[in-house]
Amino acid sequence: MGEKMSDYILEMRNIVKEFPGVKALSNVNFKVKRGEIHCLVGENGAGKSTLMKVLSGVYPYGTYGGDIVYNNETVQFKSIADSESAGIAIIYQELALIPELSVYENIYFGHEIMEGKVINWNRTIVEAAKMLKKVRLNINPSTKIKDLGVGNRQLVEIAKALSKNVKLLILDEPTAALNEDDSANLLDLLRELKEQGVTSIMISHKLKEIVSIADTVTVVRDGSTICSMDAKEQKITEQEIIKYMVGREIENIYPKREKYQDGEVCLEVKNWTVFDPESNREILHDVNINVRKGEIVGIAGLMGAGRTEFALSVFGNTPGYKITNGQIKINGAEKRLNHPKAAMDAGIAYVTEDRKGNGLVLIQDIKYNTTIANLGKLTEGLVINENEEINVANDFKKSIGIKAPSIKQIVGNLSGGNQQKVSLAKWLFVGPKILILDEPTRGIDVGAKFEIYSLMNRLVEQGMSIIMISSELLEVLGMSDRIYVMSEGTITGEVTAEEATEQKVMAMATRV
């Protein structure tokens, strides 16, 4: 093996993993140096988690091709217990603690401290306290897990790994559910553990964190390793990582399209003033907006500026706000849209930012979710034409590029980007003329964003008009023909795409 080999605690060589109909990993090579923090990045579905499940024995030896060399030995883990006894611990996003048990019971669950045939609880509590100190968690070991916040539960998971004498710690999206303070605390802890000789592999989407903590970054795309970057040899930037993740420069993430020619005004909202009985205050004041045919109009603003409230009040006013003034004109004719059905009949559709809460039925399949908003189109008498329903769902799956084995796939099992595409399919089936998109790419990865932007471009080229609400300033600048800026329930500015800059829009968004 030679001396050089011992620099690496782990080498995964030519790993191949197939599922029915899908090659999840094709010839992946992955090397981790002893005592480093190694970040593994890639889009949803690129194969990162699959690779870690192969390593930890979730997918046992014999179900994959290739070799795992750990501490200079070729290993064959048949279960998680095997990898754990070798000093490898994996911590998933969905934490595996037992809520009703105490912290100390959880830390030593499955490898209890025994005296003969009896558990020695006193020693368990003393040892658990030592482990908690290592992760800088100052709580009573008798606290129940259910009484801890997400950040502290994460630290208990790491304490549990340390109690098993972990050498290689794998963290799958460890900061996804954490606030900024807890995230910073976790990253500091990883740096401390590194000083104590623990090697970490971290899977993350948060590029800012990766750039701040990684010694090495490996990028996985479509089941293959694309490259490894060493922070000592080159400064790793977010730009660089994205380029390898999606296979193109970030500049091109907003696909080009011919900007609209001056179309007719298809939607006009005038002097729109809205009162919210629940909070007992005026939430929108004298808002004036117009949209032309074949145009993408961006609405920018900070959280709480009133953008979603505006969209909901125009789309049939489901929250039951009190519209105290204003009118809506569609193609020049005044409309009263007292209910979402009236808005849909008038040619407006609204894709919610909360796709999991309000947009989709997660326990149902793609077919059900695609057709649910417009079943009338598929019924003959009282019966739904199921063949037609299948055709519609398959057409959308293909034209929007929903990645799933079939339209029978349960929507809750899809990635964020694919869920968002189903959400779009649902409303496109309604056949709107004006589509309101509220945070259309929140929580989805760069490649899926590009696909959604391309779809938006196709729709406006076909004559649809889009109102896009987004908190990502670059997205608003990259996709809009015109931009309205809101602050505290009122419009504080309007700019064309050519005039708009980040500074200009931000100045308007903070104007009160």
C-alpha positions as CSV (number, residue, x, y, z in Angstrom):
1,M,0.0,0.0,0.0
2,G,3.0,2.4,0.6
3,E,3.2,5.3,3.0
4,K,1.2,7.7,0.9
5,M,-2.0,5.8,1.4
6,S,-2.1,6.4,5.1
7,D,-2.8,10.1,4.4
8,Y,-6.3,9.0,3.6
9,I,-8.7,7.6,6.2
10,L,-11.2,6.7,3.4
11,E,-11.1,5.8,-0.3
12,M,-14.2,4.8,-2.2
13,R,-13.2,3.3,-5.5
14,N,-15.3,2.9,-8.6
15,I,-18.6,2.7,-6.6
16,V,-21.6,1.6,-8.7
17,K,-25.1,1.5,-7.3
18,E,-28.2,0.7,-9.3
19,F,-31.9,0.8,-8.4
20,P,-34.6,-0.6,-10.7
21,G,-34.4,1.6,-13.8
22,V,-31.9,4.0,-12.3
23,K,-28.1,4.1,-12.1
24,A,-27.7,6.2,-8.9
25,L,-23.9,6.0,-8.8
26,S,-21.7,5.2,-11.8
27,N,-18.0,4.7,-11.0
28,V,-17.7,7.2,-8.1
29,N,-14.2,7.8,-6.7
30,F,-14.1,9.6,-3.4
31,K,-11.1,10.1,-1.1
32,V,-11.0,11.7,2.3
33,K,-7.9,12.8,4.1
34,R,-7.3,12.0,7.8
35,G,-8.4,14.8,10.1
36,E,-10.1,17.1,7.5
37,I,-13.5,18.5,7.0
38,H,-14.6,17.3,3.6
39,C,-17.8,18.8,2.1
40,L,-19.8,16.8,-0.4
41,V,-22.0,18.9,-2.7
42,G,-24.3,18.4,-5.6
43,E,-27.9,19.0,-6.6
44,N,-30.8,17.0,-5.2
45,G,-30.7,13.5,-6.7
46,A,-27.0,13.8,-7.6
47,G,-26.1,10.7,-5.5
48,K,-24.5,12.2,-2.3
49,S,-26.8,10.5,0.2
50,T,-26.7,7.2,-1.7
51,L,-22.9,7.3,-1.6
52,M,-22.9,7.8,2.2
53,K,-25.5,5.0,2.6
54,V,-23.1,2.7,0.7
55,L,-20.3,3.8,3.0
56,S,-22.2,3.2,6.3
57,G,-23.7,-0.2,5.4
58,V,-27.3,0.9,4.9
59,Y,-26.8,-0.5,1.4
60,P,-24.7,-3.5,2.5
61,Y,-21.7,-5.1,0.9
62,G,-22.9,-7.1,-2.1
63,T,-25.6,-4.6,-3.2
64,Y,-23.1,-2.2,-4.9
65,G,-20.0,-2.5,-7.1
66,G,-16.5,-1.2,-6.2
67,D,-14.3,-1.1,-3.1
68,I,-14.3,0.8,0.2
69,V,-10.8,1.2,1.7
70,Y,-11.0,2.5,5.3
71,N,-7.9,2.9,7.4
72,N,-5.8,1.1,4.7
73,E,-8.1,-2.0,4.7
74,T,-10.7,-3.0,2.2
75,V,-13.9,-3.3,4.3
76,Q,-17.2,-5.1,3.7
77,F,-19.9,-3.5,5.9
78,K,-23.0,-5.7,6.0
79,S,-24.9,-3.3,8.2
80,I,-24.8,0.0,10.1
81,A,-23.5,-1.9,13.2
82,D,-20.5,-3.0,11.2
83,S,-19.6,0.6,10.1
84,E,-20.2,1.9,13.6
85,S,-17.9,-0.6,15.2
86,A,-15.2,0.6,12.8
87,G,-15.7,4.1,14.0
88,I,-18.0,5.6,11.3
89,A,-21.1,7.4,12.4
90,I,-23.7,9.0,10.1
91,I,-26.1,11.7,11.3
92,Y,-29.2,12.2,9.1
93,Q,-31.4,15.2,8.7
94,E,-34.2,13.2,10.3
95,L,-32.6,12.7,13.7
96,A,-32.8,9.2,15.0
97,L,-33.3,9.9,18.7
98,I,-36.1,8.6,20.9
99,P,-38.1,11.6,22.1
100,E,-39.6,10.1,25.3
101,L,-36.2,8.9,26.6
102,S,-33.6,11.1,28.4
103,V,-30.4,12.5,26.9
104,Y,-28.2,9.9,28.7
105,E,-30.4,7.0,27.7
106,N,-30.2,8.1,24.0
107,I,-26.5,8.6,24.0
108,Y,-25.8,5.0,25.2
109,F,-28.9,3.4,23.5
110,G,-27.7,0.2,21.8
111,H,-24.3,0.2,23.5
112,E,-25.2,0.4,27.1
113,I,-22.6,0.5,29.9
114,M,-23.1,-2.9,31.6
115,E,-22.0,-4.4,34.9
116,G,-22.5,-8.1,34.5
117,K,-26.1,-8.3,33.0
118,V,-27.3,-5.0,34.5
119,I,-27.0,-1.5,33.1
120,N,-24.9,0.7,35.3
121,W,-27.0,3.9,35.2
122,N,-24.8,6.0,37.5
123,R,-21.8,5.5,35.2
124,T,-24.0,6.1,32.1
125,I,-25.0,9.5,33.5
126,V,-21.4,10.4,34.3
127,E,-20.1,9.4,30.9
128,A,-23.0,11.1,29.1
129,A,-22.2,14.3,30.9
130,K,-18.6,14.0,29.6
131,M,-19.8,13.6,26.1
132,L,-22.1,16.6,26.4
133,K,-19.2,18.6,27.6
134,K,-17.3,17.6,24.4
135,V,-20.0,19.0,22.3
136,R,-20.3,22.1,24.5
137,L,-23.9,21.3,25.4
138,N,-24.7,22.6,28.9
139,I,-27.8,20.6,29.9
140,N,-28.8,18.1,32.5
141,P,-28.3,14.6,31.0
142,S,-31.7,13.6,32.5
143,T,-33.6,16.0,30.2
144,K,-35.9,14.3,27.8
145,I,-35.1,14.7,24.1
146,K,-38.6,16.0,23.3
147,D,-37.9,19.0,25.5
148,L,-34.8,20.1,23.4
149,G,-34.8,22.3,20.3
150,V,-33.5,21.0,17.0
151,G,-30.0,22.5,17.4
152,N,-29.5,20.8,20.7
153,R,-30.8,17.5,19.5
154,Q,-28.3,17.6,16.7
155,L,-25.5,18.0,19.4
156,V,-26.9,15.0,21.3
157,E,-26.6,13.0,18.1
158,I,-23.0,14.0,17.8
159,A,-22.4,13.2,21.5
160,K,-23.8,9.8,20.9
161,A,-21.4,9.3,18.0
162,L,-18.5,10.4,20.2
163,S,-19.5,7.9,22.8
164,K,-18.9,5.2,20.2
165,N,-15.4,6.5,19.7
166,V,-16.1,7.9,16.2
167,K,-13.2,8.4,13.8
168,L,-15.2,9.5,10.8
169,L,-18.4,11.6,11.3
170,I,-20.8,12.0,8.4
171,L,-23.4,14.7,8.6
172,D,-26.2,14.8,6.0
173,E,-27.5,18.4,5.7
174,P,-26.8,19.1,9.4
175,T,-27.8,22.8,9.3
176,A,-30.9,22.5,7.1
177,A,-33.3,22.9,10.0
178,L,-31.1,25.1,12.2
179,N,-31.1,28.9,12.7
180,E,-28.0,31.0,12.2
181,D,-26.7,30.8,15.7
182,D,-27.1,27.0,16.0
183,S,-25.5,26.6,12.6
184,A,-22.5,28.7,13.5
185,N,-22.2,26.7,16.8
186,L,-22.3,23.4,14.9
187,L,-19.6,24.5,12.4
188,D,-17.4,25.6,15.3
189,L,-17.9,22.2,17.0
190,L,-16.7,20.4,13.8
191,R,-13.6,22.6,13.8
192,E,-12.9,21.6,17.4
193,L,-13.5,17.9,16.7
194,K,-11.0,18.2,13.9
195,E,-8.4,19.4,16.4
196,Q,-9.2,16.2,18.4
197,G,-8.6,14.1,15.3
198,V,-12.1,13.4,14.1
199,T,-12.5,13.5,10.4
200,S,-15.9,14.9,9.1
201,I,-17.8,14.5,5.8
202,M,-20.5,17.1,5.5
203,I,-23.3,17.1,2.9
204,S,-24.7,20.5,2.5
205,H,-26.6,22.8,0.1
206,K,-25.5,26.0,1.9
207,L,-22.6,27.1,-0.2
208,K,-21.6,30.0,2.2
209,E,-21.1,27.5,5.0
210,I,-19.1,25.1,2.8
211,V,-16.8,27.9,1.6
212,S,-16.2,28.9,5.3
213,I,-15.5,25.4,6.7
214,A,-14.3,23.0,4.0
215,D,-10.7,21.7,3.7
216,T,-11.8,19.8,0.6
217,V,-14.9,20.1,-1.5
218,T,-16.0,17.2,-3.8
219,V,-18.8,17.8,-6.3
220,V,-21.1,15.0,-7.4
221,R,-23.3,15.4,-10.5
222,D,-25.6,12.8,-12.0
223,G,-24.1,9.9,-10.0
224,S,-20.4,10.7,-10.8
225,T,-17.8,12.7,-9.0
226,I,-16.9,15.7,-11.1
227,C,-14.0,17.1,-9.1
228,S,-12.3,17.6,-5.8
229,M,-11.0,21.1,-4.8
230,D,-8.4,21.5,-2.0
231,A,-8.8,24.8,-0.1
232,K,-5.0,24.9,0.6
233,E,-4.2,24.9,-3.1
234,Q,-6.9,27.3,-4.3
235,K,-9.5,29.6,-2.8
236,I,-12.8,27.8,-3.2
237,T,-15.7,30.2,-4.2
238,E,-19.4,29.7,-4.4
239,Q,-19.2,30.6,-8.1
240,E,-16.7,27.8,-8.7
241,I,-18.8,25.2,-6.8
242,I,-22.0,26.1,-8.7
243,K,-20.2,25.8,-12.1
244,Y,-19.2,22.2,-11.3
245,M,-22.6,21.4,-9.7
246,V,-24.7,22.4,-12.7
247,G,-22.1,22.1,-15.5
248,R,-22.4,25.7,-16.5
249,E,-21.4,29.2,-15.3
250,I,-23.8,30.9,-12.8
251,E,-24.1,33.9,-15.2
252,N,-26.1,31.6,-17.5
253,I,-28.5,30.5,-14.8
254,Y,-31.1,33.0,-16.1
255,P,-31.8,31.6,-19.6
256,K,-32.0,34.2,-22.4
257,R,-35.2,35.0,-24.1
258,E,-36.5,37.7,-26.4
259,K,-37.9,40.4,-24.1
260,Y,-41.6,41.1,-24.8
261,Q,-42.7,43.7,-27.3
262,D,-45.2,46.2,-25.9
263,G,-48.2,44.0,-25.5
264,E,-51.7,45.1,-24.5
265,V,-52.3,45.6,-20.8
266,C,-54.1,42.4,-19.6
267,L,-54.3,43.1,-15.9
268,E,-54.7,46.4,-14.1
269,V,-54.9,46.8,-10.3
270,K,-55.8,50.3,-9.3
271,N,-55.7,52.1,-5.9
272,W,-55.8,48.7,-4.2
273,T,-56.2,49.2,-0.4
274,V,-56.8,46.2,1.9
275,F,-57.6,45.9,5.7
276,D,-56.9,42.8,7.6
277,P,-59.5,42.2,10.4
278,E,-57.3,39.6,12.1
279,S,-54.4,42.0,12.8
280,N,-56.7,45.0,12.8
281,R,-54.6,47.1,10.4
282,E,-54.3,48.2,6.9
283,I,-51.9,45.9,5.1
284,L,-52.0,47.3,1.6
285,H,-52.3,51.0,0.7
286,D,-53.1,52.4,-2.7
287,V,-51.2,49.8,-4.8
288,N,-51.2,50.3,-8.5
289,I,-49.8,47.6,-10.8
290,N,-50.3,46.7,-14.5
291,V,-49.1,43.7,-16.5
292,R,-48.9,43.4,-20.2
293,K,-49.4,40.3,-22.3
294,G,-46.3,38.2,-22.6
295,E,-44.4,40.0,-19.9
296,I,-42.8,38.8,-16.6
297,V,-43.3,41.4,-13.9
298,G,-41.2,41.0,-10.8
299,I,-42.4,42.1,-7.3
300,A,-39.4,42.7,-5.0
301,G,-39.4,43.6,-1.3
302,L,-38.2,42.5,2.1
303,M,-40.1,40.0,4.2
304,G,-43.4,41.5,5.5
305,A,-43.6,44.1,2.6
306,G,-47.0,42.8,1.7
307,R,-46.3,40.9,-1.5
308,T,-48.0,37.6,-0.7
309,E,-51.0,39.6,0.8
310,F,-51.3,41.5,-2.4
311,A,-51.3,38.2,-4.5
312,L,-53.8,36.5,-2.2
313,S,-56.2,39.5,-2.2
314,V,-56.1,39.7,-6.0
315,F,-56.6,35.9,-6.4
316,G,-60.1,35.7,-5.0
317,N,-59.2,37.0,-1.5
318,T,-59.3,33.6,0.3
319,P,-57.9,34.9,3.6
320,G,-61.0,37.1,3.9
321,Y,-59.3,40.5,4.0
322,K,-61.5,43.6,3.7
323,I,-60.9,45.4,0.4
324,T,-61.6,49.0,1.3
325,N,-60.8,50.5,-2.1
326,G,-59.6,49.7,-5.6
327,Q,-60.5,47.9,-8.7
328,I,-59.2,45.1,-10.9
329,K,-59.5,45.2,-14.7
330,I,-58.8,42.3,-16.9
331,N,-58.4,43.2,-20.6
332,G,-60.0,46.5,-19.9
333,A,-63.1,45.1,-18.2
334,E,-63.7,45.6,-14.5
335,K,-64.0,42.3,-12.5
336,R,-65.1,41.4,-9.0
337,L,-63.0,38.4,-7.9
338,N,-64.6,37.4,-4.6
339,H,-63.4,33.8,-4.7
340,P,-60.5,31.8,-6.2
341,K,-63.0,30.2,-8.6
342,A,-63.9,33.6,-9.9
343,A,-60.2,34.5,-10.3
344,M,-59.6,31.2,-12.2
345,D,-62.6,31.8,-14.5
346,A,-61.1,35.3,-15.2
347,G,-57.9,33.6,-16.2
348,I,-55.7,34.1,-13.1
349,A,-53.8,31.3,-11.3
350,Y,-51.7,31.5,-8.1
351,V,-48.8,29.1,-7.3
352,T,-48.3,29.4,-3.5
353,E,-44.9,29.7,-1.9
354,D,-45.9,27.0,0.6
355,R,-46.1,24.1,-1.8
356,K,-46.1,21.5,1.1
357,G,-48.7,23.2,3.2
358,N,-51.2,24.6,0.7
359,G,-50.0,23.7,-2.8
360,L,-49.9,19.9,-3.0
361,V,-51.5,16.8,-1.5
362,L,-48.2,15.1,-0.5
363,I,-49.7,11.7,0.2
364,Q,-51.2,11.5,-3.3
365,D,-49.5,10.8,-6.6
366,I,-48.4,13.1,-9.5
367,K,-51.6,12.4,-11.5
368,Y,-53.9,13.4,-8.7
369,N,-52.0,16.6,-8.0
370,T,-51.8,17.6,-11.6
371,T,-55.5,17.5,-12.3
372,I,-57.1,18.4,-9.0
373,A,-57.6,22.1,-9.7
374,N,-59.5,21.5,-12.9
375,L,-61.3,18.2,-12.8
376,G,-64.3,19.6,-14.5
377,K,-62.3,19.6,-17.7
378,L,-62.1,15.8,-17.4
379,T,-65.6,14.8,-16.4
380,E,-68.3,13.5,-18.6
381,G,-71.5,13.8,-16.6
382,L,-70.4,12.8,-13.1
383,V,-67.6,10.5,-14.2
384,I,-63.9,11.4,-14.5
385,N,-62.4,10.2,-17.8
386,E,-59.5,8.3,-16.3
387,N,-57.7,7.7,-19.6
388,E,-57.8,11.4,-20.4
389,E,-56.5,12.2,-16.8
390,I,-53.5,9.8,-17.4
391,N,-52.8,11.5,-20.7
392,V,-52.9,15.0,-19.2
393,A,-50.6,14.0,-16.3
394,N,-48.1,12.3,-18.7
395,D,-48.1,15.2,-21.1
396,F,-47.2,17.6,-18.2
397,K,-44.7,15.2,-16.7
398,K,-42.9,15.3,-20.1
399,S,-43.3,18.9,-21.1
400,I,-42.3,20.3,-17.7
401,G,-39.6,17.7,-17.1
402,I,-40.9,16.2,-13.8
403,K,-38.2,13.6,-12.9
404,A,-40.0,10.5,-11.5
405,P,-40.5,6.9,-12.7
406,S,-44.2,7.4,-13.4
407,I,-47.2,9.6,-12.7
408,K,-48.1,7.2,-9.9
409,Q,-45.1,8.4,-7.8
410,I,-46.2,9.9,-4.5
411,V,-45.5,13.6,-4.5
412,G,-44.2,13.6,-0.9
413,N,-41.3,11.4,-2.1
414,L,-40.1,13.9,-4.9
415,S,-37.3,16.4,-4.5
416,G,-38.3,20.1,-3.9
417,G,-37.6,21.0,-7.5
418,N,-39.9,18.3,-8.8
419,Q,-42.6,19.1,-6.3
420,Q,-42.5,22.7,-7.5
421,K,-42.9,21.4,-11.1
422,V,-46.0,19.4,-10.1
423,S,-47.4,22.6,-8.4
424,L,-46.9,24.4,-11.7
425,A,-48.5,21.6,-13.7
426,K,-51.5,21.8,-11.5
427,W,-52.1,25.4,-12.3
428,L,-51.1,25.3,-16.0
429,F,-53.8,22.7,-16.5
430,V,-56.3,25.3,-15.4
431,G,-55.1,27.2,-18.6
432,P,-54.5,30.7,-17.1
433,K,-53.7,33.9,-19.0
434,I,-52.0,35.4,-15.9
435,L,-49.9,33.3,-13.6
436,I,-48.8,34.6,-10.2
437,L,-45.7,32.7,-8.9
438,D,-44.9,33.3,-5.2
439,E,-41.3,32.4,-4.5
440,P,-41.2,29.9,-7.4
441,T,-37.7,28.6,-6.6
442,R,-37.6,28.7,-2.8
443,G,-35.7,25.7,-1.4
444,I,-34.8,24.1,-4.7
445,D,-31.3,23.5,-6.2
446,V,-29.6,25.4,-8.9
447,G,-30.3,23.0,-11.8
448,A,-34.0,22.8,-11.0
449,K,-34.2,26.6,-10.8
450,F,-32.8,26.8,-14.4
451,E,-35.5,24.4,-15.6
452,I,-38.3,26.5,-13.9
453,Y,-36.9,29.7,-15.4
454,S,-36.8,28.1,-18.9
455,L,-40.4,27.0,-18.4
456,M,-41.4,30.6,-17.4
457,N,-39.7,31.9,-20.6
458,R,-41.6,29.3,-22.7
459,L,-44.9,30.3,-21.2
460,V,-44.5,34.1,-21.8
461,E,-43.4,33.4,-25.4
462,Q,-46.7,31.6,-25.8
463,G,-48.5,34.8,-24.7
464,M,-49.0,34.2,-21.0
465,S,-48.2,36.9,-18.5
466,I,-46.4,36.2,-15.2
467,I,-46.2,38.1,-11.9
468,M,-43.2,36.7,-10.0
469,I,-42.8,37.4,-6.3
470,S,-39.3,36.7,-5.1
471,S,-37.1,37.5,-2.1
472,E,-34.0,36.6,-4.2
473,L,-33.0,39.9,-5.7
474,L,-30.8,38.4,-8.4
475,E,-33.7,36.2,-9.5
476,V,-36.0,39.3,-9.9
477,L,-33.3,41.1,-11.8
478,G,-32.4,38.1,-14.0
479,M,-36.0,37.1,-15.0
480,S,-38.2,40.3,-15.0
481,D,-39.1,42.7,-17.8
482,R,-40.3,45.2,-15.3
483,I,-40.0,45.3,-11.5
484,Y,-42.3,46.8,-8.9
485,V,-40.8,47.2,-5.4
486,M,-42.9,47.1,-2.3
487,S,-42.3,48.2,1.3
488,E,-44.7,48.2,4.2
489,G,-47.8,47.5,2.0
490,T,-47.2,50.1,-0.6
491,I,-45.4,50.4,-4.0
492,T,-42.2,52.4,-3.5
493,G,-40.8,52.2,-7.0
494,E,-41.0,50.8,-10.5
495,V,-38.0,50.1,-12.8
496,T,-37.5,48.4,-16.1
497,A,-35.0,45.5,-16.3
498,E,-32.5,47.7,-18.1
499,E,-32.5,50.4,-15.3
500,A,-32.6,48.0,-12.4
501,T,-29.6,47.3,-10.2
502,E,-29.4,45.6,-6.8
503,Q,-28.6,48.9,-5.1
504,K,-31.5,50.7,-6.7
505,V,-34.0,48.0,-5.8
506,M,-32.7,47.6,-2.3
507,A,-33.0,51.4,-1.8
508,M,-36.6,51.2,-2.8
509,A,-37.3,48.2,-0.7
510,T,-36.1,49.9,2.4
511,R,-37.9,53.2,1.7
512,V,-40.9,53.6,4.0
